[in-house]
Each structure stands twice: as C-alpha cells, then as structure tokens.
Amino acid sequence: MLQLAFIRQNPEGVKERLAVKNFPEIALVDTIIALDDQRKKGQLESDGTQAKINAHSKEIGQLMARGQKDEAEAKKQEVAALKSSLGPIAEQLAAVEVQLNEALIRLPNLPAAKVPPGKSPAENITVREGGARPALPAGALPHWDLARKYGLIDFELGNKITGSGFPVYINKGAKLQRALIQYFLDYNTAAGYIEYQPPLMVNEASARGTGQLPDKEGQMYFINEDKYYLIPTAEVPVTNIYRDEILKEASLPLKMTAYTPCFRREAGSYGKDVRGLNRLHQFDKVEIVQLVHPGHSYVVLEEMVEHIEKLVQSLDLPYRILLLCGGDMGFTSALTYDFEVYSAAQEKWLEVSSVSNFESFQTNRMKIRFKDAGGKTQLLHSLNGSSLALPRIVACLLENHQTENSIELPKALQPYFGAERI
C-alpha cells in the first residue's frame, strides 16, 4: 500500500507513475486526498468536542467545590449535549476512515523510474540471453508426449482424480520433481537463505498483506467454512512471518527460502498455451524472499537476479531475462525481471521466474519495520523471486535434453536424481 503522506506530497507525480502502469483509475488519487481531508476535518471536530467536554468537566468540579450548584448543573447539561453529539461525529469519522482505507488498497504500487512504458508483453525489454538452443533429433517430441513415452506424468489420471491442471507425477517423474526441489533448496541455503516450511493456507490478513487481496481474489482458491485461502505462492506466508514486527537493523537482510505447492485458479486460461505443464492449477515452486534496508533494495534485486541466473545456467537451458514494461507488471511490484527458458520442441519461451522489488508497498500493509542507528522507525523493503517454479523447468528439461532414447540430465542435477539420464 502506498503511504498516504507520500500521495499527499506528490499527487501529480503519483498520477504520472500510475499512468506508466496503465492504471485506469488515476482519479482515485484525488478521491483519496478528498477523503483524507474529510478524515482530518472529522478528527479536528472530534478532538475539539472532546476538549470541550474535558474543560467543562473540570469546571464542574471547581463550581461544586465553591458551592455553585446551579452553575455546575448547567455545565453538566452542556457536557451531556456534547457527549451526545460526539457519537455521530465518531461514527462519521469511522465511516470515512473505512472508505479511505478501501481506496488506498485499490492503488497499485508505483513503477520505478527504470520501468519502461508499454501495455503488453511485446514491449518488455530483453536484458540478456544465455545458453544455446539445442539441435533436437528428428521426430523430437513435446514434453507431454515425452512424459507419456517414459511414464513420468499422467495428465488424464489427474483429470480423473481432480480435474484439468492437476497432473499426477509417477515413478521417475515424481523422483525428478523431488530432485529438483532438493537441489533448488540446497542452492538457496548455500547462499545464506534460511529454509522455512510454511502453512499452505493463509488468513485474509496475510493475503491482504502481500497484495493478493483485493487484486487476485478471483485467482485464489478459498475455503469458505474457515475463511482461509490456499496459497498462490510461498511469498505470501513467508513474507508474513514478520508482519507487525519492528526488527533490529543489525539483523538485516533477512533471507528466506521455502518449497511449497502453489494453487491458482487461472480463471480464463484456455487453448494451446495451457497444454501439458504450461499452466497448472497446482504446481511446485521454491521461492526466495528478502527483507532489506530501503537503501539497499535495488542492489539486492540485482544480486537476486544473478543468483537465479546461475541456477538456470546450471540446468543447461537457454534463457533470457526480461525487464517488464509498466503494463505487464504485477499490482504490487515496483520493478520486475522475468526469466524465460526456451522450449525447443514447442518453439516458444516459457516464464519460469519473476524477481521483483516491492519497495515498501507490502511492508506498509504488513507494518514490517526496523529501527535505524538513530532510533527512527522505518519501513523495510521486500523482494521475492521464484527459484524456481518446477512445471515449465521440467517441460524444458524433457524437451531440450531429449535424445532418441533418453532424457539426458544436467550434471548439477545428477547427484540428486541418482542417475545421468532417464
């Protein structure tokens, strides 16, 4: 959530940055300022009325002490009238505060100055590419056919048990999933990330804290009886670990990693782009999250990009890193890099990671703060990235590393899988 003081001080600048994100409700900035004016007016009226009540109450005691009972009784009646008027004032103030907060949470994060303008993925900027595209054997297969050929994944069985988008991994397919998860976690913890195993369901406060609510409400699975949400990413529970806490500056940065299944309704997804592992309702992902000093977050962002780039390189996959334009960025992000790997059999790029700096947008919602050397309390900056999401990594490993009779595994993965090939 954007800080109200910043919006009031820079209304036109806020509008300009929201336009880069193609936000359609820019007039909401003026609405927020008007509501805040109402709130301030109501607070002044409330404070003024309460001050009169306090002053009159003091006078009543003095009048009674001097034996001026009639004057004291008249003051009591005045106090009663003031108290009676205070109720409606408080109710109106509370209503305005609710409206103000609801308006504030509808504003997305502002894009950083580095974010290029644009409305669609076609306008994202390629930062760099790496890895070589493989020369596939004649008759090369897409991953859904390879999964069937080697008995790795059963998509139809998943349809039977649950529905489309819930595949069943079998035998060496399940082992490959487990090997990738363990490799990714070991890679992250070796870089200083602390591993967590968080809950797979969160309450509304947690979902609102990281910005999934209200922005992604329709994309999350909701358990109505208990009012819990199935997590769309480990980012949600992991970042909320430090909600409502004031940390010591010496403890920064906080580096966290977690493996979780992720659940996404993916409403409106259909067609060839969702075939096989390209888009699922349940999938496995390893996440990294950092909470850092606000003066260091963009240095940390580049470090996280480099960390994930080396991980992708270790899998011997062709990749590219994109700087997202304003129109393709998420609601909560100030700047995002996407990693895509090339699917040789499908001849298309598939996103496998997003690495984002949220600045203080999430931490303001969650009230995650620290005390600096001078004793001043400040908001931290939060960052996160997929390290990595498994489905499309598996798809590209199968397709890009296929031979006529096997799937050759990258060297880094072989000790975890226990073999050089499938």
N, C-alpha and C positions, 0 to 999 in steps of 0.2 A: 504494500500500500504506500502510495506517495505521502510524504509528510505535508500536513496542512499548511504549516508555516512556509514551506518552500513554494507551494502553489500560490499562496497569497503574495509572496515577494516577487514571483516570476510568472504571472499569469500568461503573458504573451509568449514567453519562452516555452512554457509547458505546452501551449497550443501548437507551437511550431514543431516540437518534438513528437507530439501525438500525431501530427499530420504525416510525419515520416513513417509511422506505423499504420497509416491509413485508418486511424480510429474514426468511426463515423459519428461519434457523439462529442465533438470538441466543445460544443456549447455547455457540456456538463461542468466544465471548469468554472464558467460564470455562475452556474447553479450552485456549485459548492461554495463559492465566495459569498453569494447571497444568503445561503443557509447559515454560513458561519457568522455573517453579520447579524442574522436573526438570533442565533445562539448567544452571541455576545450581548445583544440588547436584552434578551431574556435573563441572562446571568446577572447583568447590572441591575435589572428590576428586582430580581430575587434577592440579590445581596443588599440592595437598598432597603427593601421591605424588612429583611431580617435585622438590619442595623437599627431601623426604627423600633422594631419590637424589643431589641436588646436595650436601647436607650430608654424607652418608656418603662420597661420592667424595672430598670434601675431607679427611675424617678418614683415609681410606685413605692418602693422600699423606703426612699427618703421621705416621701409625703406621709407614709404611715408612721415613720419614726417621729415626725413633727406633729402628729395628731391630726393631719389634714385628710380626714377620711373621705369627704365628698370629692375632693380633687383626686384622691387616689382611685376612687371608684370610677370616675370619669376616664382616667388613664387606662384602667382595666378594660373598659368598654372599647377604647381605641385599640388596645392590644388585641382584643378578641376579633375586631374587624380586620385588623392587619393579618392576623393568623388565618382568618377565613379567606382573605384574598391571596395568601401565599400558595394555597393548594392548586388553584387553577394556573398560577404562574409556573409552578413546578411541573405540572402536567404538560403544559405547552412547551416548556424547555426540554423535557424528556422526549417529546414527540419530534422536536426539531433536531435533537441530537441523533435520534434514530435515522431520520431522513438524511442527515449529513453523513453519517457513517455508511449508509447504504449507497449513497452517491460516491463516496470515496473509494469503496471497494470495487466499483464498476470501472474505475480508471485503470488502464494497464500501466505497466512500468514504462518509463521514458527510454527510448533507444539512445545509446551512447553516441557521441559525436562521430565516431568511426563507422557507424552503421550506414550503409549506402541506401539511397532511396530505391523504391521498387515495390511492385504489387504482387509479384508471383515468383515461384522458384526459378523461373527462367532468368531472373535478374540478380540472382545470387552471384557472388564473385568467387572464382576458384583461386584459392590462396596458393596451393601447390598440389602436385600429384607425386605419387611414388609407386614403386613396384612395376613389374612387367606383366602385361596381359598374356596369358598362356596360349600356346598353339594347341588347340584341342584335337584329339584323334577324330578320325572320320566316324560319323554316327554318334557324336557326343550328345549326352542326354541332359535335360534339365533336372534339377535336384529332386523333384517329386518322382520322376522315373528312376533315378538312381536310388532313392530311398526304398522304392519297391524292389528293385533289382537285388539289392544287398540286404533286404529285410530289416531296414533301420527305423522306418516310421510308417505307421498305418493311419492314414487320414480318414479312411472310411470307418474304422473302428472308433475313432474319436467322434465321428458324426453319430454313430450308434449310441455311444455312452452318454454324450452330452449334446453335441451339435457341431456345426461348421466352425472351424477356428480353434478346435481343441484336439490337436493330434496326440497320438499315443506313440511314444518312443519305445523301441523294442531292442533287446539284446545289445548289439554293438552301437545302435543308435542311442540307447539310454546311457551306455558307457561313455560315448563321445560327449554327451551333454555333461555328465559328471566330471569328465576330464577337463573340459573347457572351464567349467565353474571353478574347479580347484586351481587350475592354472591362473585364471584371472585374479582370484583372491590372493594367491601366493605372490603374484606380481605386484599387487597393490600393497600388501602388508610389507613386502620387502622395501617399498618406497616410503614407509613410515605411516601408512594408513592403519587405523585401528579397526579391526573387524567387529561388526555387530550382527546379531540375528534378531531383527525387529519383528513386531507383530505384522500380520498380513492384512489386518483390518484396522482402520483408524476412526476416531470420532470426528464430528463436524469441525471442532476447533482445530484439529490437526490438518484436515483438508483445506480449511479456510486459511490457515497459517501459511502454507506453501503456495497458495493461489489457485489450487484446483477448484475451489468454490469461490465465487459462483461461475467461473469461466468454463470449467469442464464438467459441470454437474451431469449433463446428459451422456457423458462418455464413461462414467464410473458405475460399477455395479453397487447397488445399495441394498442393505439388509434392513428392511422396514421395521421388523419387530424390535431390533436393538438399536436402530439408527446408526449403524456402522457402515463405512464404505470399504470395499475391497481396494487395496492399493493399486494405482496405475503404475507406480514406480517406487523403489526403495527410498527415493528422495524424500517422500512425504513423511514416513515415520522417523527416518534418520535425522532429518533437519529439525524435527520437533523435539528431539531429545533435550535440546537446550532452550525450549520455549519458556518464557517468563523467568529467565535467569540473567544475573549480572556476573560476568566472568572476569577473571584477572587477566590483565594484558600479558603477563608473563606466560600464560597458558596457550597463547596463540602462536601459530594457527592450529585449529582443531581439524584433524584429517581423519575421515571416517569412510569405511567401505562396508558394503553388505551385499550378499546374494539374496534375492527373493524371486519367487514367481510374481508376475505382474498381470493385472487383469484390466482389460479395456474393452468396452462395448464396440468401439469402432463403428458407430452408427453411420450409415450411409456409404460404407465401403462395399464395393462390388466389382466384378469383372476380372480381367486377366491379372491386374495388379495385386489381387489378394490370393492368387493360386499358391498352393503349397505352403511354404513357410514365409511367404512375402508379408502377410499381415494376419496376425492371430489375435484371438480374444484372451488367451492365456499363454504366457511365454516366460522364459527365464532370463534374468539380467543381473549383472554385477554392476553396482553403482559406486561412484566416489563422490563425496561431499566435503567441502571445506568451509569453515567459518574463520574469517580472517580480519585483520585490521583494515579499515576502509582505505588507508593509504597504500595498501599493498595488493589490492584485489586484481588489478589488471596484469601485474607481474605474475601473480599466482595463476591467472587464467591461461597465460601463455605456457606456464610450466605444466599445467594440466593437459593442454593440447599436446605438448611434446611427450608427456607420459603416455597418453593414449596412442599417439602416432607410433611410438616404439613398440607398443603392444600389437598394433595392427601389422607393423612390419615383420614382427616375429612369426606371424601366421602365413607369410609369403603370399599375401594377397595384394593385388593392385588397388590403390585407393586414391582418393582426392579429399582435400579439406576445403570446405566452402565457408565463406563469410556470408551469413544470411542478410538479405535486404530487409528493410522495415516491414514490408507486407508479408514476409514469410516467417517472421519471428513469433515466438510464443508470448502469451499475455504477460508473463512475469519477468521476462528476460530483458536485460539492458544491452547485451551483446551475446551472440551465439555463433559458434562454429559447428558445422555438421561434418561428420566423417561418412563417406560413402565408399563402399567396396564394389568392384566391378564383377558382375555376374556374367561369366563368359558364355555360358550356354543360353542365357536369356538375352544377352547382349544389352544389358542395362545396368545403371548404377543403383545400388540399394543402400539406404541410410542404415548405419549400424551404431551411431553415437551422436549425441548432441552435447556440447560442452558450453555451459552458459555462466555468465556473471549476472547475478540478480541485484548487485549492489545492496542497498538497504531495503529493497521492496519487500522481501519475505521477512527479514528480521524486524522491520517495523510492525508488521502484522503479529509476529510472534513475541515481540519485545525481548529479543536476544541482544544483550548489551554487554559492554565492558567498561571498566574504569581505567582511564589513561593515567600516565605518571602524575598529572596534575590533580587527579581525583575527580575529573569530569567524566560523567557517564555518556557514552556514545553508542550508537547502533553499530553492530558488526556488519560486514558484507558476507553474503552467502554465495557459493558457487557449487555446481554439480556437473557430473558427466557420466555417460554410460561407458563402462569399462569391463565388459562390453555387453550389448544385447545379443543373445545367442541365435535366434532363428535365422536371420539373414547371414550371420557369420557361418553357420552350419550350411546354409544353402550355397554360399560361395566356396566354402571348403570342398564340398562334394563336387560342385561343377568345375571349379578351376583346377582341382588336383586329380581329376579323373584320368585314368588310362583305360585301355580296352578291357582290362580285367581287374582293376582295383581302384581304390582311392588312396593316394599317397599322402601321408600326414606330414605336416611341417615338423622339423626337428624339435622345436621347443615343446610341442605337444606330445611327442612320442613317449617320454617317461611317464606322463600322466595317463596315457591310454594303454601303455604296456605293449605297444606294437608299432611298427613303422608304417603299416598300411591296413586298410580294411579290404 
